């Protein structure tokens, strides 16, 4: 085909409006196929990131709730343990108190030893001395040491049950009735008719100053602290 024929064919084609390859490519938007997939992909990524964040947030909240539940459980366990310990302590105290009551049910109110709230500076006591052979100078006592101890505790029990203390003194003491003495505390000047505590038998003062008015105690025989025998001591005031 000659050059002229080729030119004629091209002119005819253009006249008929046949699309050229370059025209077809130029008529299609350059980003119509590229942009859509890019936008869709970005949207999906954002959605996945959002879901991941929500999942992470839910996981954190769930873990926090678990930790809070654990704290609550631990707190409840501590409270239960405290209540249990308190109940046990109360039961033990009640049991101990009940035991003391059972032992002392026959004692008259106020006769059992109770330590004073404040150490007194002056006391007045009445006592019954129960000696044994050779323990009290100038007294012809025939009972043995064992017999003296037995008698002393029998008298103590009777006194605490409410027997008249004056009568017990008159009947049993190896001292002179009524056996009443006033004592001043250590370092305290004696009042009229009182004795200084350190001028008397140590056990006598030890019991007298360690009980409250109305209480009845006993000082056991001791060669140094109570050499004359057993003292049943009632604090009067």
Secondary structure by P-SEA (a helix, b strand, c coil): ccaaaaaaaaaaaaaaccccaaaaaaacccccccaaaaaaaaaaaaaaaaaaaaaaaaaaaaaaaaaaaaaaaaaaaaaaaaaaaaaaaaaaaaaaaaaaaaacccccccccbbbbccccccccbbbbbbbcccccccccccccaaaaaaaaaaaaaaaaacccaaaaaaccccccccbbbbbbcccccccccccccccccaaaaaaaaaccccbbbbbcccccccccccccccccc
